[in-house]
Amino acid sequence: MAQTFETVGVVGLGTMGAGIAEVFARAGVQVIGVEADDAALDRGRGHLDRSTGRAVTKGKLTEDDRSEILGRITLTTSREDLADADLVIEAIPEIMEFKRGLFADLDRICKPSAVLATNTSSLSVTAIAASTSRPGRVIGMHFFNPAPVMKLVEVVHTVVTDDGLADDIAALARRLGKTPITAGDRAGFVVNRLLLGYLNHACALLESGLAGRDDIDAAMKLGVGLPMGPFTLLDLIGLDTSYEVCEVLFRETRDRRHAPAPVLRELVTAGLLGRKTGRGFYSDAEGAPAAEGDRRAASVSTVGIVGAGPEAAALVAALDGAGFKAVVAENSDLAPVADADVIVALSDRPIVELAVRIPHPDRLAGLHLVGDDVAEVASTVLTSEETAGAVRDLVKILGRTPVMCGDRAEFVVNALLYAYLNDAVRMLESGYASAGDIDTGMRLGCGYPAGPLEMLDAIGLETVRDGLRALYAEYREPSFAPVPLLDQLVTAGVPSIREYAG
Ligand SMILES: NC(=O)c1ccc[n+]([C@@H]2O[C@H](COP(=O)([O-])OP(=O)(O)OC[C@H]3O[C@@H](n4cnc5c(N)ncnc54)[C@H](O)[C@@H]3O)[C@@H](O)[C@H]2O)c1
């Protein structure tokens, strides 16, 4: 029979624990909150008072509701008070020795049927479980910050978790108004594993000089529709936390993709941790970027376009409308554009091969339109600064945000996106989270407009597979090689990975 949880202990009432205690109390569960000492207990009480007070001010709770909720929470500094709890969830600092010590104690104190849960973000649930005599009753219950607001809970089972327990904890999460996803005990679970791989990749691209901070942020925010770019998000998460999670991922996977980018180490060592210290990739002191005039490209009268099809036709029409003379050539014969003031090659692949076939290679830049709002402007080693600047201005005149980058496989957006999608396929292939849970995790955990497997289906499996092949051929990075499952689905002509995964 499914286990029910009427009395729940929460150990550690800091950022997460106080929020978790509130979530349980709001759902009508009796909560015993435990802190290390009286001063910390007072701070925990302060968190609870402020959070529920804000909800009253915003009209989301009445004063009566608030008193009822707070009335369900008993605060104590004695772990022994947890003897009768049905479930204890721990939210103390992310240090394995602390967690193992606590779990050994909880194992002694709590009744044999009690479930012991950890809110760890990155430590091994299996190693924590092994510090008890009831590893089958130990589970991960990973809430997101702020716990009262964020809908997602990752339920993490180990190889020795009792059958049915993950389902019971998932049912409990639903009772709390949350959406649970279930994952095996791998570093980073679903969300942090996929997110930090992508964020670290953005750092590596920055370090390689492919594109600048603002360009990469704009590319992912406006080009993919993510809530914010990777460097803004890294600053928000904290560069120390991000570094640590990458380290934990790397220790498990030994995948270079997870090895923290040197720029992260440097910033952390310098004490530039992001928002919490006022400076990380961005600085609070930084003003808004100076507005640039949009009409520098007025010095350009003839624009050569290398390309064909509707994209080229639309570009010609837009340039005509903006008062430029547009001439078009196809790859096979570049003569018509040879003398244009600037030449843009519409391409989702590097364009240096074209540059070496024209008399003025300094006038050529690649142009890759991304969605409706962004255009990547790729400079080869031969493109002049004047050309890059003129194409950037043209892009702005056309109403798109330019992303300036080097002439490398998949430029910025697809390089970051496809590698992330490949990671999601790898996760699915390894069988430790379902397609639905992977998508739900990224939508609710990161506020992404769609999950990675949904994105993969929308872009097309073959397009992504081919993009990954191009990335691998260029960078020779093993994690860019298409995961065998993706390759096989394309070969077999399966159009949707989500349908395949059921
Ligand atoms: N902050 C986040 O965004 C976030 C998100 C998800 C998960 N987590 C995880 O949640 C856990 C807690 O993180 P946090 O950000 O809330 O930390 P925090 O530092 O804000 O809170 C930790 C609390 O634990 C208390 N504590 C320390 N030792 C204790 C003990 N022996 N007994 C009782 N209380 C003790 C501290 O007094 C403090 O109030 C970590 O495992 C972290 O990885 C954090």
The ligand as a MOL file (V3000), in Angstrom:
LIG
                    3D

  0  0  0     0  0            999 V3000
M  V30 BEGIN CTAB
M  V30 COUNTS 44 48 0 0 0
M  V30 BEGIN ATOM
M  V30 1 N 20.2780 27.2650 -2.7290 0
M  V30 2 C 19.8020 26.6400 -3.7800 0
M  V30 3 O 19.4900 27.2310 -4.8120 0
M  V30 4 C 19.5820 25.1490 -3.7150 0
M  V30 5 C 18.6880 24.5500 -4.6290 0
M  V30 6 C 18.4320 23.1800 -4.5340 0
M  V30 7 C 19.0990 22.4340 -3.5780 0
M  V30 8 N 19.9890 23.0280 -2.7150 0 CHG=1
M  V30 9 C 20.6260 22.1720 -1.7140 0
M  V30 10 O 19.9570 22.3640 -0.4740 0
M  V30 11 C 20.8800 22.2070 0.6060 0
M  V30 12 C 20.8510 23.4450 1.4580 0
M  V30 13 O 21.1930 24.5680 0.6760 0
M  V30 14 P 20.8110 26.0570 1.1190 0
M  V30 15 O 21.1180 26.9250 -0.0370 0
M  V30 16 O 19.4620 26.0800 1.7220 0 CHG=-1
M  V30 17 O 21.9100 26.3100 2.2630 0
M  V30 18 P 21.8650 27.3910 3.4290 0
M  V30 19 O 23.2720 27.6130 3.8250 0
M  V30 20 O 21.0100 28.5590 3.0840 0
M  V30 21 O 21.1110 26.6270 4.6270 0
M  V30 22 C 21.6750 25.5450 5.3300 0
M  V30 23 C 21.0660 25.5630 6.7220 0
M  V30 24 O 21.4380 24.3690 7.3860 0
M  V30 25 C 21.6740 24.6930 8.7410 0
M  V30 26 N 22.4950 23.6450 9.3300 0
M  V30 27 C 23.8240 23.4270 9.1470 0
M  V30 28 N 24.1920 22.3250 9.8300 0
M  V30 29 C 23.0740 21.8460 10.4610 0
M  V30 30 C 22.8110 20.7510 11.3050 0
M  V30 31 N 23.7860 19.9030 11.6280 0
M  V30 32 N 21.5620 20.5660 11.7500 0
M  V30 33 C 20.5580 21.4180 11.4050 0
M  V30 34 N 20.7610 22.4830 10.6030 0
M  V30 35 C 21.9980 22.6900 10.1310 0
M  V30 36 C 22.3460 26.0480 8.6940 0
M  V30 37 O 22.2300 26.7230 9.9470 0
M  V30 38 C 21.5490 26.7290 7.5860 0
M  V30 39 O 20.4290 27.4210 8.0820 0
M  V30 40 C 22.2200 21.8930 -0.0350 0
M  V30 41 O 22.3790 20.5000 -0.0880 0
M  V30 42 C 22.0730 22.4660 -1.4310 0
M  V30 43 O 22.9030 21.8000 -2.3640 0
M  V30 44 C 20.2320 24.3650 -2.7660 0
M  V30 END ATOM
M  V30 BEGIN BOND
M  V30 1 1 1 2
M  V30 2 2 2 3
M  V30 3 1 2 4
M  V30 4 1 4 5
M  V30 5 2 4 44
M  V30 6 2 5 6
M  V30 7 1 6 7
M  V30 8 2 7 8
M  V30 9 1 8 9
M  V30 10 1 8 44
M  V30 11 1 9 10
M  V30 12 1 9 42
M  V30 13 1 10 11
M  V30 14 1 11 12
M  V30 15 1 11 40
M  V30 16 1 12 13
M  V30 17 1 13 14
M  V30 18 2 14 15
M  V30 19 1 14 16
M  V30 20 1 14 17
M  V30 21 1 17 18
M  V30 22 2 18 19
M  V30 23 1 18 20
M  V30 24 1 18 21
M  V30 25 1 21 22
M  V30 26 1 22 23
M  V30 27 1 23 24
M  V30 28 1 23 38
M  V30 29 1 24 25
M  V30 30 1 25 26
M  V30 31 1 25 36
M  V30 32 1 26 27
M  V30 33 1 26 35
M  V30 34 2 27 28
M  V30 35 1 28 29
M  V30 36 1 29 30
M  V30 37 2 29 35
M  V30 38 1 30 31
M  V30 39 2 30 32
M  V30 40 1 32 33
M  V30 41 2 33 34
M  V30 42 1 34 35
M  V30 43 1 36 37
M  V30 44 1 36 38
M  V30 45 1 38 39
M  V30 46 1 40 41
M  V30 47 1 40 42
M  V30 48 1 42 43
M  V30 END BOND
M  V30 END CTAB
M  END
